[in-house]
Amino acid sequence: MSAFYDRLQGTADRLLAKFGQAITITRTATDGATTAYTTTGAVVGTVKHTLGDSGIAIGDDRILLDHTVTPQPGDRITYNGQSRVIVDPVVSTNPGGTHILFECYARAG
């Protein structure tokens, strides 16, 4: 990793720690076993308009997560006292091979 991207990752982590909140991601394996991960993230808005076949629906929350846990579609995500499901797309900001943060969308259900 380059020093520039390492600093960028550190800046993203500090901003999410300062302005974000603790978020729990729960992943269920095919055998039914569940694993919970705690990460830091910020809910940055609710989708008000959609674009065609994007997979994102009106009412989905847009969430930025730090680089420590890779969210996957189908994971449950808990924040603000509510549990939602992560839907496609999950986007990694990953310049130069350094995971800076993840952007995902959460849907009630």
Biopython code that builds the backbone (N, CA, C, O; Angstrom):
import numpy as np
from Bio.PDB.StructureBuilder import StructureBuilder

atoms = [
    (1, "MET", "N", (0.850, -1.189, 0.000)),
    (1, "MET", "CA", (0.000, 0.000, 0.000)),
    (1, "MET", "C", (0.888, 1.244, 0.000)),
    (1, "MET", "O", (1.956, 1.275, 0.612)),
    (2, "SER", "N", (0.424, 2.230, -0.684)),
    (2, "SER", "CA", (1.209, 3.461, -0.694)),
    (2, "SER", "C", (0.880, 4.288, 0.536)),
    (2, "SER", "O", (-0.184, 4.136, 1.136)),
    (3, "ALA", "N", (1.787, 5.148, 0.897)),
    (3, "ALA", "CA", (1.591, 6.007, 2.058)),
    (3, "ALA", "C", (0.402, 6.940, 1.859)),
    (3, "ALA", "O", (-0.315, 7.241, 2.813)),
    (4, "PHE", "N", (0.187, 7.397, 0.633)),
    (4, "PHE", "CA", (-0.939, 8.293, 0.358)),
    (4, "PHE", "C", (-2.267, 7.606, 0.662)),
    (4, "PHE", "O", (-3.120, 8.177, 1.342)),
    (5, "TYR", "N", (-2.448, 6.375, 0.158)),
    (5, "TYR", "CA", (-3.703, 5.660, 0.382)),
    (5, "TYR", "C", (-3.869, 5.256, 1.846)),
    (5, "TYR", "O", (-4.986, 5.215, 2.361)),
    (6, "ASP", "N", (-2.752, 4.959, 2.515)),
    (6, "ASP", "CA", (-2.820, 4.666, 3.951)),
    (6, "ASP", "C", (-3.337, 5.884, 4.719)),
    (6, "ASP", "O", (-4.165, 5.744, 5.619)),
    (7, "ARG", "N", (-2.854, 7.072, 4.366)),
    (7, "ARG", "CA", (-3.329, 8.298, 5.031)),
    (7, "ARG", "C", (-4.798, 8.545, 4.708)),
    (7, "ARG", "O", (-5.566, 8.960, 5.576)),
    (8, "LEU", "N", (-5.189, 8.292, 3.461)),
    (8, "LEU", "CA", (-6.578, 8.460, 3.058)),
    (8, "LEU", "C", (-7.491, 7.509, 3.843)),
    (8, "LEU", "O", (-8.573, 7.900, 4.282)),
    (9, "GLN", "N", (-7.053, 6.279, 4.013)),
    (9, "GLN", "CA", (-7.810, 5.312, 4.803)),
    (9, "GLN", "C", (-7.922, 5.785, 6.258)),
    (9, "GLN", "O", (-8.992, 5.679, 6.856)),
    (10, "GLY", "N", (-6.843, 6.299, 6.825)),
    (10, "GLY", "CA", (-6.857, 6.823, 8.192)),
    (10, "GLY", "C", (-7.810, 7.998, 8.340)),
    (10, "GLY", "O", (-8.510, 8.109, 9.347)),
    (11, "THR", "N", (-7.841, 8.873, 7.348)),
    (11, "THR", "CA", (-8.756, 10.020, 7.379)),
    (11, "THR", "C", (-10.207, 9.550, 7.342)),
    (11, "THR", "O", (-11.043, 10.049, 8.097)),
    (12, "ALA", "N", (-10.505, 8.601, 6.475)),
    (12, "ALA", "CA", (-11.866, 8.060, 6.396)),
    (12, "ALA", "C", (-12.259, 7.419, 7.722)),
    (12, "ALA", "O", (-13.380, 7.617, 8.191)),
    (13, "ASP", "N", (-11.361, 6.657, 8.333)),
    (13, "ASP", "CA", (-11.640, 6.019, 9.626)),
    (13, "ASP", "C", (-11.913, 7.059, 10.706)),
    (13, "ASP", "O", (-12.847, 6.909, 11.494)),
    (14, "ARG", "N", (-11.102, 8.113, 10.746)),
    (14, "ARG", "CA", (-11.291, 9.159, 11.763)),
    (14, "ARG", "C", (-12.623, 9.878, 11.584)),
    (14, "ARG", "O", (-13.323, 10.131, 12.565)),
    (15, "LEU", "N", (-12.986, 10.212, 10.338)),
    (15, "LEU", "CA", (-14.247, 10.910, 10.087)),
    (15, "LEU", "C", (-15.450, 10.035, 10.431)),
    (15, "LEU", "O", (-16.424, 10.518, 11.008)),
    (16, "LEU", "N", (-15.388, 8.758, 10.083)),
    (16, "LEU", "CA", (-16.484, 7.864, 10.432)),
    (16, "LEU", "C", (-16.576, 7.674, 11.946)),
    (16, "LEU", "O", (-17.677, 7.591, 12.489)),
    (17, "ALA", "N", (-15.438, 7.606, 12.632)),
    (17, "ALA", "CA", (-15.466, 7.477, 14.088)),
    (17, "ALA", "C", (-16.049, 8.726, 14.743)),
    (17, "ALA", "O", (-16.762, 8.639, 15.742)),
    (18, "LYS", "N", (-15.739, 9.888, 14.172)),
    (18, "LYS", "CA", (-16.209, 11.151, 14.752)),
    (18, "LYS", "C", (-17.689, 11.402, 14.458)),
    (18, "LYS", "O", (-18.432, 11.829, 15.342)),
    (19, "PHE", "N", (-18.115, 11.142, 13.232)),
    (19, "PHE", "CA", (-19.472, 11.507, 12.827)),
    (19, "PHE", "C", (-20.409, 10.307, 12.643)),
    (19, "PHE", "O", (-21.608, 10.482, 12.426)),
    (20, "GLY", "N", (-19.871, 9.108, 12.729)),
    (20, "GLY", "CA", (-20.674, 7.912, 12.508)),
    (20, "GLY", "C", (-21.150, 7.291, 13.808)),
    (20, "GLY", "O", (-21.239, 7.949, 14.845)),
    (21, "GLN", "N", (-21.452, 6.008, 13.719)),
    (21, "GLN", "CA", (-21.974, 5.276, 14.862)),
    (21, "GLN", "C", (-21.559, 3.812, 14.744)),
    (21, "GLN", "O", (-21.119, 3.361, 13.686)),
    (22, "ALA", "N", (-21.707, 3.079, 15.846)),
    (22, "ALA", "CA", (-21.436, 1.645, 15.821)),
    (22, "ALA", "C", (-22.547, 0.957, 15.037)),
    (22, "ALA", "O", (-23.728, 1.246, 15.230)),
    (23, "ILE", "N", (-22.162, 0.060, 14.166)),
    (23, "ILE", "CA", (-23.094, -0.678, 13.321)),
    (23, "ILE", "C", (-22.742, -2.155, 13.415)),
    (23, "ILE", "O", (-21.568, -2.527, 13.389)),
    (24, "THR", "N", (-23.753, -2.983, 13.524)),
    (24, "THR", "CA", (-23.543, -4.430, 13.588)),
    (24, "THR", "C", (-23.998, -5.071, 12.284)),
    (24, "THR", "O", (-25.099, -4.811, 11.797)),
    (25, "ILE", "N", (-23.139, -5.906, 11.732)),
    (25, "ILE", "CA", (-23.465, -6.674, 10.542)),
    (25, "ILE", "C", (-23.523, -8.139, 10.960)),
    (25, "ILE", "O", (-22.573, -8.665, 11.541)),
    (26, "THR", "N", (-24.641, -8.790, 10.661)),
    (26, "THR", "CA", (-24.818, -10.198, 11.015)),
    (26, "THR", "C", (-24.923, -11.015, 9.737)),
    (26, "THR", "O", (-25.770, -10.758, 8.882)),
    (27, "ARG", "N", (-24.051, -11.996, 9.628)),
    (27, "ARG", "CA", (-23.993, -12.842, 8.442)),
    (27, "ARG", "C", (-24.412, -14.260, 8.824)),
    (27, "ARG", "O", (-23.912, -14.822, 9.799)),
    (28, "THR", "N", (-25.327, -14.827, 8.052)),
    (28, "THR", "CA", (-25.797, -16.189, 8.295)),
    (28, "THR", "C", (-25.221, -17.110, 7.226)),
    (28, "THR", "O", (-25.397, -16.878, 6.030)),
    (29, "ALA", "N", (-24.537, -18.148, 7.668)),
    (29, "ALA", "CA", (-23.936, -19.119, 6.754)),
    (29, "ALA", "C", (-25.009, -20.086, 6.258)),
    (29, "ALA", "O", (-26.120, -20.116, 6.788)),
    (30, "THR", "N", (-24.677, -20.862, 5.256)),
    (30, "THR", "CA", (-25.637, -21.808, 4.685)),
    (30, "THR", "C", (-26.068, -22.867, 5.692)),
    (30, "THR", "O", (-27.159, -23.423, 5.571)),
    (31, "ASP", "N", (-25.219, -23.157, 6.693)),
    (31, "ASP", "CA", (-25.581, -24.147, 7.710)),
    (31, "ASP", "C", (-26.413, -23.541, 8.846)),
    (31, "ASP", "O", (-26.767, -24.233, 9.801)),
    (32, "GLY", "N", (-26.724, -22.231, 8.733)),
    (32, "GLY", "CA", (-27.546, -21.561, 9.730)),
    (32, "GLY", "C", (-26.765, -20.865, 10.829)),
    (32, "GLY", "O", (-27.355, -20.159, 11.647)),
    (33, "ALA", "N", (-25.454, -21.048, 10.866)),
    (33, "ALA", "CA", (-24.631, -20.388, 11.879)),
    (33, "ALA", "C", (-24.549, -18.891, 11.573)),
    (33, "ALA", "O", (-24.399, -18.497, 10.416)),
    (34, "THR", "N", (-24.647, -18.072, 12.602)),
    (34, "THR", "CA", (-24.562, -16.623, 12.398)),
    (34, "THR", "C", (-23.292, -16.077, 13.039)),
    (34, "THR", "O", (-22.832, -16.562, 14.073)),
    (35, "THR", "N", (-22.749, -15.068, 12.402)),
    (35, "THR", "CA", (-21.575, -14.366, 12.909)),
    (35, "THR", "C", (-21.881, -12.884, 12.888)),
    (35, "THR", "O", (-22.350, -12.357, 11.879)),
    (36, "ALA", "N", (-21.616, -12.203, 14.005)),
    (36, "ALA", "CA", (-21.865, -10.763, 14.097)),
    (36, "ALA", "C", (-20.537, -10.020, 14.076)),
    (36, "ALA", "O", (-19.579, -10.413, 14.741)),
    (37, "TYR", "N", (-20.497, -8.947, 13.306)),
    (37, "TYR", "CA", (-19.322, -8.093, 13.199)),
    (37, "TYR", "C", (-19.736, -6.683, 13.604)),
    (37, "TYR", "O", (-20.823, -6.223, 13.254)),
    (38, "THR", "N", (-18.874, -6.009, 14.335)),
    (38, "THR", "CA", (-19.142, -4.613, 14.683)),
    (38, "THR", "C", (-18.192, -3.736, 13.893)),
    (38, "THR", "O", (-16.992, -4.001, 13.830)),
    (39, "THR", "N", (-18.733, -2.698, 13.294)),
    (39, "THR", "CA", (-17.950, -1.769, 12.491)),
    (39, "THR", "C", (-18.460, -0.366, 12.768)),
    (39, "THR", "O", (-19.374, -0.184, 13.573)),
    (40, "THR", "N", (-17.887, 0.609, 12.120)),
    (40, "THR", "CA", (-18.318, 1.994, 12.259)),
    (40, "THR", "C", (-18.820, 2.479, 10.920)),
    (40, "THR", "O", (-18.225, 2.195, 9.880)),
    (41, "GLY", "N", (-19.921, 3.215, 10.949)),
    (41, "GLY", "CA", (-20.478, 3.702, 9.701)),
    (41, "GLY", "C", (-21.340, 4.925, 9.910)),
    (41, "GLY", "O", (-21.592, 5.346, 11.039)),
    (42, "ALA", "N", (-21.784, 5.484, 8.814)),
    (42, "ALA", "CA", (-22.641, 6.666, 8.835)),
    (42, "ALA", "C", (-23.758, 6.483, 7.820)),
    (42, "ALA", "O", (-23.516, 6.144, 6.661)),
    (43, "VAL", "N", (-24.978, 6.711, 8.274)),
    (43, "VAL", "CA", (-26.127, 6.707, 7.371)),
    (43, "VAL", "C", (-26.154, 8.089, 6.734)),
    (43, "VAL", "O", (-26.333, 9.091, 7.426)),
    (44, "VAL", "N", (-25.979, 8.145, 5.426)),
    (44, "VAL", "CA", (-25.829, 9.441, 4.758)),
    (44, "VAL", "C", (-27.049, 9.870, 3.972)),
    (44, "VAL", "O", (-27.044, 10.929, 3.345)),
    (45, "GLY", "N", (-28.093, 9.063, 3.999)),
    (45, "GLY", "CA", (-29.305, 9.485, 3.317)),
    (45, "GLY", "C", (-30.222, 8.331, 3.011)),
    (45, "GLY", "O", (-29.864, 7.162, 3.154)),
    (46, "THR", "N", (-31.415, 8.689, 2.586)),
    (46, "THR", "CA", (-32.413, 7.717, 2.160)),
    (46, "THR", "C", (-32.701, 7.964, 0.689)),
    (46, "THR", "O", (-32.862, 9.109, 0.264)),
    (47, "VAL", "N", (-32.765, 6.897, -0.081)),
    (47, "VAL", "CA", (-32.996, 7.000, -1.515)),
    (47, "VAL", "C", (-34.396, 7.553, -1.770)),
    (47, "VAL", "O", (-35.385, 7.033, -1.254)),
    (48, "LYS", "N", (-34.465, 8.605, -2.566)),
    (48, "LYS", "CA", (-35.742, 9.232, -2.904)),
    (48, "LYS", "C", (-36.126, 8.997, -4.364)),
    (48, "LYS", "O", (-37.296, 9.118, -4.727)),
    (49, "HIS", "N", (-35.140, 8.660, -5.203)),
    (49, "HIS", "CA", (-35.362, 8.389, -6.622)),
    (49, "HIS", "C", (-34.502, 7.193, -7.013)),
    (49, "HIS", "O", (-33.429, 6.987, -6.446)),
    (50, "THR", "N", (-34.953, 6.424, -7.955)),
    (50, "THR", "CA", (-34.161, 5.282, -8.402)),
    (50, "THR", "C", (-33.802, 5.427, -9.872)),
    (50, "THR", "O", (-34.405, 6.205, -10.610)),
    (51, "LEU", "N", (-32.812, 4.660, -10.268)),
    (51, "LEU", "CA", (-32.382, 4.633, -11.662)),
    (51, "LEU", "C", (-32.612, 3.241, -12.222)),
    (51, "LEU", "O", (-31.866, 2.314, -11.907)),
    (52, "GLY", "N", (-33.613, 3.089, -13.031)),
    (52, "GLY", "CA", (-33.867, 1.845, -13.767)),
    (52, "GLY", "C", (-33.644, 0.575, -12.986)),
    (52, "GLY", "O", (-34.287, 0.341, -11.963)),
    (53, "ASP", "N", (-32.725, -0.250, -13.471)),
    (53, "ASP", "CA", (-32.462, -1.564, -12.893)),
    (53, "ASP", "C", (-31.288, -1.549, -11.917)),
    (53, "ASP", "O", (-30.508, -2.501, -11.879)),
    (54, "SER", "N", (-31.152, -0.501, -11.141)),
    (54, "SER", "CA", (-30.010, -0.376, -10.244)),
    (54, "SER", "C", (-30.057, -1.345, -9.076)),
    (54, "SER", "O", (-29.025, -1.618, -8.463)),
    (55, "GLY", "N", (-31.246, -1.877, -8.752)),
    (55, "GLY", "CA", (-31.379, -2.750, -7.588)),
    (55, "GLY", "C", (-31.630, -1.983, -6.309)),
    (55, "GLY", "O", (-31.858, -2.579, -5.256)),
    (56, "ILE", "N", (-31.590, -0.674, -6.392)),
    (56, "ILE", "CA", (-31.821, 0.196, -5.248)),
    (56, "ILE", "C", (-33.254, 0.693, -5.328)),
    (56, "ILE", "O", (-33.721, 1.088, -6.397)),
    (57, "ALA", "N", (-33.955, 0.673, -4.192)),
    (57, "ALA", "CA", (-35.360, 1.067, -4.176)),
    (57, "ALA", "C", (-35.556, 2.337, -3.350)),
    (57, "ALA", "O", (-34.752, 2.658, -2.474)),
    (58, "ILE", "N", (-36.621, 3.037, -3.640)),
    (58, "ILE", "CA", (-36.987, 4.206, -2.838)),
    (58, "ILE", "C", (-37.181, 3.745, -1.401)),
    (58, "ILE", "O", (-37.853, 2.744, -1.149)),
    (59, "GLY", "N", (-36.600, 4.466, -0.472)),
    (59, "GLY", "CA", (-36.683, 4.128, 0.946)),
    (59, "GLY", "C", (-35.471, 3.399, 1.485)),
    (59, "GLY", "O", (-35.320, 3.269, 2.700)),
    (60, "ASP", "N", (-34.584, 2.911, 0.588)),
    (60, "ASP", "CA", (-33.345, 2.280, 1.048)),
    (60, "ASP", "C", (-32.441, 3.337, 1.671)),
    (60, "ASP", "O", (-32.395, 4.475, 1.203)),
    (61, "ASP", "N", (-31.723, 2.959, 2.725)),
    (61, "ASP", "CA", (-30.749, 3.858, 3.342)),
    (61, "ASP", "C", (-29.382, 3.654, 2.702)),
    (61, "ASP", "O", (-28.968, 2.519, 2.465)),
    (62, "ARG", "N", (-28.685, 4.742, 2.422)),
    (62, "ARG", "CA", (-27.310, 4.698, 1.898)),
    (62, "ARG", "C", (-26.381, 4.802, 3.096)),
    (62, "ARG", "O", (-26.511, 5.716, 3.910)),
    (63, "ILE", "N", (-25.449, 3.872, 3.203)),
    (63, "ILE", "CA", (-24.578, 3.793, 4.367)),
    (63, "ILE", "C", (-23.126, 3.700, 3.919)),
    (63, "ILE", "O", (-22.798, 2.958, 2.993)),
    (64, "LEU", "N", (-22.264, 4.457, 4.582)),
    (64, "LEU", "CA", (-20.819, 4.351, 4.384)),
    (64, "LEU", "C", (-20.250, 3.614, 5.589)),
    (64, "LEU", "O", (-20.546, 3.966, 6.731)),
    (65, "LEU", "N", (-19.433, 2.589, 5.339)),
    (65, "LEU", "CA", (-18.840, 1.777, 6.394)),
    (65, "LEU", "C", (-17.328, 1.828, 6.302)),
    (65, "LEU", "O", (-16.768, 1.959, 5.214)),
    (66, "ASP", "N", (-16.660, 1.724, 7.460)),
    (66, "ASP", "CA", (-15.200, 1.704, 7.421)),
    (66, "ASP", "C", (-14.714, 0.410, 6.763)),
    (66, "ASP", "O", (-15.514, -0.460, 6.420)),
    (67, "HIS", "N", (-13.420, 0.297, 6.596)),
    (67, "HIS", "CA", (-12.834, -0.790, 5.798)),
    (67, "HIS", "C", (-12.703, -2.118, 6.543)),
    (67, "HIS", "O", (-12.257, -3.102, 5.952)),
    (68, "THR", "N", (-13.075, -2.175, 7.813)),
    (68, "THR", "CA", (-12.759, -3.354, 8.624)),
    (68, "THR", "C", (-13.617, -4.580, 8.333)),
    (68, "THR", "O", (-13.159, -5.706, 8.531)),
    (69, "VAL", "N", (-14.848, -4.390, 7.868)),
    (69, "VAL", "CA", (-15.745, -5.511, 7.564)),
    (69, "VAL", "C", (-16.282, -5.328, 6.145)),
    (69, "VAL", "O", (-16.765, -4.251, 5.794)),
    (70, "THR", "N", (-16.199, -6.370, 5.340)),
    (70, "THR", "CA", (-16.723, -6.310, 3.979)),
    (70, "THR", "C", (-18.189, -6.752, 3.990)),
    (70, "THR", "O", (-18.475, -7.932, 4.193)),
    (71, "PRO", "N", (-19.120, -5.816, 3.774)),
    (71, "PRO", "CA", (-20.532, -6.193, 3.770)),
    (71, "PRO", "C", (-20.878, -6.977, 2.507)),
    (71, "PRO", "O", (-20.258, -6.795, 1.459)),
    (72, "GLN", "N", (-21.870, -7.842, 2.622)),
    (72, "GLN", "CA", (-22.315, -8.634, 1.477)),
    (72, "GLN", "C", (-23.830, -8.541, 1.372)),
    (72, "GLN", "O", (-24.520, -8.477, 2.389)),
    (73, "PRO", "N", (-24.353, -8.532, 0.147)),
    (73, "PRO", "CA", (-25.805, -8.542, -0.010)),
    (73, "PRO", "C", (-26.403, -9.728, 0.750)),
    (73, "PRO", "O", (-25.890, -10.845, 0.680)),
    (74, "GLY", "N", (-27.481, -9.475, 1.468)),
    (74, "GLY", "CA", (-28.127, -10.502, 2.274)),
    (74, "GLY", "C", (-27.759, -10.449, 3.736)),
    (74, "GLY", "O", (-28.468, -11.012, 4.570)),
    (75, "ASP", "N", (-26.647, -9.775, 4.077)),
    (75, "ASP", "CA", (-26.297, -9.592, 5.485)),
    (75, "ASP", "C", (-27.349, -8.715, 6.157)),
    (75, "ASP", "O", (-27.945, -7.854, 5.511)),
    (76, "ARG", "N", (-27.576, -8.931, 7.448)),
    (76, "ARG", "CA", (-28.436, -8.038, 8.225)),
    (76, "ARG", "C", (-27.540, -6.943, 8.803)),
    (76, "ARG", "O", (-26.417, -7.208, 9.232)),
    (77, "ILE", "N", (-28.042, -5.729, 8.807)),
    (77, "ILE", "CA", (-27.291, -4.596, 9.335)),
    (77, "ILE", "C", (-28.169, -3.878, 10.361)),
    (77, "ILE", "O", (-29.332, -3.578, 10.090)),
    (78, "THR", "N", (-27.610, -3.607, 11.527)),
    (78, "THR", "CA", (-28.368, -2.993, 12.610)),
    (78, "THR", "C", (-27.756, -1.644, 12.954)),
    (78, "THR", "O", (-26.561, -1.540, 13.230)),
    (79, "TYR", "N", (-28.597, -0.609, 12.934)),
    (79, "TYR", "CA", (-28.188, 0.747, 13.268)),
    (79, "TYR", "C", (-29.430, 1.526, 13.666)),
    (79, "TYR", "O", (-30.538, 1.178, 13.259)),
    (80, "ASN", "N", (-29.258, 2.562, 14.448)),
    (80, "ASN", "CA", (-30.382, 3.397, 14.898)),
    (80, "ASN", "C", (-31.525, 2.565, 15.470)),
    (80, "ASN", "O", (-32.688, 2.946, 15.335)),
    (81, "GLY", "N", (-31.218, 1.444, 16.102)),
    (81, "GLY", "CA", (-32.239, 0.607, 16.709)),
    (81, "GLY", "C", (-33.093, -0.182, 15.734)),
    (81, "GLY", "O", (-34.127, -0.722, 16.127)),
    (82, "GLN", "N", (-32.692, -0.263, 14.485)),
    (82, "GLN", "CA", (-33.468, -1.010, 13.500)),
    (82, "GLN", "C", (-32.568, -2.001, 12.772)),
    (82, "GLN", "O", (-31.364, -1.783, 12.632)),
    (83, "SER", "N", (-33.170, -3.087, 12.315)),
    (83, "SER", "CA", (-32.448, -4.106, 11.572)),
    (83, "SER", "C", (-32.960, -4.106, 10.138)),
    (83, "SER", "O", (-34.167, -4.119, 9.896)),
    (84, "ARG", "N", (-32.038, -4.091, 9.203)),
    (84, "ARG", "CA", (-32.366, -4.077, 7.779)),
    (84, "ARG", "C", (-31.506, -5.094, 7.056)),
    (84, "ARG", "O", (-30.653, -5.742, 7.663)),
    (85, "VAL", "N", (-31.732, -5.235, 5.755)),
    (85, "VAL", "CA", (-30.982, -6.178, 4.925)),
    (85, "VAL", "C", (-30.144, -5.388, 3.921)),
    (85, "VAL", "O", (-30.635, -4.449, 3.295)),
    (86, "ILE", "N", (-28.882, -5.773, 3.772)),
    (86, "ILE", "CA", (-28.018, -5.148, 2.773)),
    (86, "ILE", "C", (-28.404, -5.696, 1.407)),
    (86, "ILE", "O", (-28.534, -6.906, 1.225)),
    (87, "VAL", "N", (-28.585, -4.791, 0.446)),
    (87, "VAL", "CA", (-28.947, -5.180, -0.918)),
    (87, "VAL", "C", (-27.818, -4.788, -1.880)),
    (87, "VAL", "O", (-26.956, -3.972, -1.556)),
    (88, "ASP", "N", (-27.851, -5.394, -3.068)),
    (88, "ASP", "CA", (-26.899, -5.020, -4.119)),
    (88, "ASP", "C", (-27.194, -3.599, -4.570)),
    (88, "ASP", "O", (-28.369, -3.236, -4.608)),
    (89, "PRO", "N", (-26.259, -2.802, -4.900)),
    (89, "PRO", "CA", (-24.831, -3.059, -4.975)),
    (89, "PRO", "C", (-24.113, -2.689, -3.679)),
    (89, "PRO", "O", (-24.529, -1.786, -2.953)),
    (90, "VAL", "N", (-23.030, -3.408, -3.409)),
    (90, "VAL", "CA", (-22.082, -3.031, -2.361)),
    (90, "VAL", "C", (-20.837, -2.567, -3.097)),
    (90, "VAL", "O", (-20.265, -3.315, -3.889)),
    (91, "VAL", "N", (-20.416, -1.341, -2.838)),
    (91, "VAL", "CA", (-19.308, -0.742, -3.585)),
    (91, "VAL", "C", (-18.131, -0.488, -2.649)),
    (91, "VAL", "O", (-18.290, 0.106, -1.583)),
    (92, "SER", "N", (-16.970, -0.935, -3.051)),
    (92, "SER", "CA", (-15.748, -0.689, -2.296)),
    (92, "SER", "C", (-14.992, 0.464, -2.934)),
    (92, "SER", "O", (-14.727, 0.451, -4.136)),
    (93, "THR", "N", (-14.646, 1.457, -2.133)),
    (93, "THR", "CA", (-13.722, 2.492, -2.598)),
    (93, "THR", "C", (-12.339, 1.926, -2.337)),
    (93, "THR", "O", (-11.918, 1.803, -1.187)),
    (94, "ASN", "N", (-11.637, 1.584, -3.400)),
    (94, "ASN", "CA", (-10.456, 0.747, -3.307)),
    (94, "ASN", "C", (-9.354, 1.213, -4.262)),
    (94, "ASN", "O", (-8.951, 0.454, -5.144)),
    (95, "PRO", "N", (-8.858, 2.446, -4.102)),
    (95, "PRO", "CA", (-7.802, 2.891, -5.018)),
    (95, "PRO", "C", (-6.470, 2.220, -4.688)),
    (95, "PRO", "O", (-6.089, 2.105, -3.523)),
    (96, "GLY", "N", (-5.799, 1.798, -5.693)),
    (96, "GLY", "CA", (-4.469, 1.219, -5.502)),
    (96, "GLY", "C", (-4.471, -0.028, -4.643)),
    (96, "GLY", "O", (-3.441, -0.365, -4.059)),
    (97, "GLY", "N", (-5.616, -0.737, -4.542)),
    (97, "GLY", "CA", (-5.674, -1.960, -3.750)),
    (97, "GLY", "C", (-5.861, -1.743, -2.260)),
    (97, "GLY", "O", (-5.767, -2.698, -1.489)),
    (98, "THR", "N", (-6.123, -0.513, -1.833)),
    (98, "THR", "CA", (-6.325, -0.201, -0.418)),
    (98, "THR", "C", (-7.800, 0.076, -0.179)),
    (98, "THR", "O", (-8.344, 1.047, -0.704)),
    (99, "HIS", "N", (-8.452, -0.773, 0.611)),
    (99, "HIS", "CA", (-9.861, -0.538, 0.932)),
    (99, "HIS", "C", (-9.965, 0.688, 1.841)),
    (99, "HIS", "O", (-9.455, 0.690, 2.962)),
    (100, "ILE", "N", (-10.631, 1.723, 1.342)),
    (100, "ILE", "CA", (-10.816, 2.955, 2.115)),
    (100, "ILE", "C", (-12.118, 2.883, 2.901)),
    (100, "ILE", "O", (-12.141, 3.118, 4.109)),
    (101, "LEU", "N", (-13.209, 2.552, 2.197)),
    (101, "LEU", "CA", (-14.507, 2.399, 2.839)),
    (101, "LEU", "C", (-15.437, 1.651, 1.903)),
    (101, "LEU", "O", (-15.124, 1.433, 0.733)),
    (102, "PHE", "N", (-16.587, 1.262, 2.439)),
    (102, "PHE", "CA", (-17.611, 0.572, 1.652)),
    (102, "PHE", "C", (-18.876, 1.403, 1.626)),
    (102, "PHE", "O", (-19.228, 2.033, 2.623)),
    (103, "GLU", "N", (-19.560, 1.411, 0.500)),
    (103, "GLU", "CA", (-20.860, 2.036, 0.364)),
    (103, "GLU", "C", (-21.865, 0.919, 0.113)),
    (103, "GLU", "O", (-21.683, 0.087, -0.776)),
    (104, "CYS", "N", (-22.940, 0.916, 0.921)),
    (104, "CYS", "CA", (-23.967, -0.103, 0.713)),
    (104, "CYS", "C", (-25.338, 0.504, 0.953)),
    (104, "CYS", "O", (-25.465, 1.627, 1.440)),
    (105, "TYR", "N", (-26.350, -0.255, 0.604)),
    (105, "TYR", "CA", (-27.725, 0.172, 0.769)),
    (105, "TYR", "C", (-28.451, -0.850, 1.621)),
    (105, "TYR", "O", (-28.263, -2.054, 1.450)),
    (106, "ALA", "N", (-29.285, -0.374, 2.544)),
    (106, "ALA", "CA", (-30.022, -1.245, 3.452)),
    (106, "ALA", "C", (-31.512, -1.041, 3.261)),
    (106, "ALA", "O", (-32.001, 0.082, 3.143)),
    (107, "ARG", "N", (-32.218, -2.162, 3.234)),
    (107, "ARG", "CA", (-33.670, -2.137, 2.972)),
    (107, "ARG", "C", (-34.404, -2.777, 4.134)),
    (107, "ARG", "O", (-33.953, -3.779, 4.688)),
    (108, "ALA", "N", (-35.523, -2.201, 4.496)),
    (108, "ALA", "CA", (-36.376, -2.795, 5.530)),
    (108, "ALA", "C", (-36.823, -4.167, 5.064)),
    (108, "ALA", "O", (-37.109, -4.370, 3.884)),
    (109, "GLY", "N", (-36.882, -5.096, 5.984)),
    (109, "GLY", "CA", (-37.365, -6.426, 5.616)),
    (109, "GLY", "C", (-36.655, -7.527, 6.286)),
    (109, "GLY", "O", (-36.972, -8.694, 6.058)),
]
sb = StructureBuilder()
sb.init_structure("model")
sb.init_model(0)
sb.init_chain("A")
sb.init_seg("    ")
for serial, (resi, resn, name, xyz) in enumerate(atoms, 1):
    if name == "N":
        sb.init_residue(resn, " ", resi, " ")
    sb.init_atom(name, np.array(xyz, "f"), 0.0, 1.0, " ", f" {name:<3s}", serial, name[0])
structure = sb.get_structure()
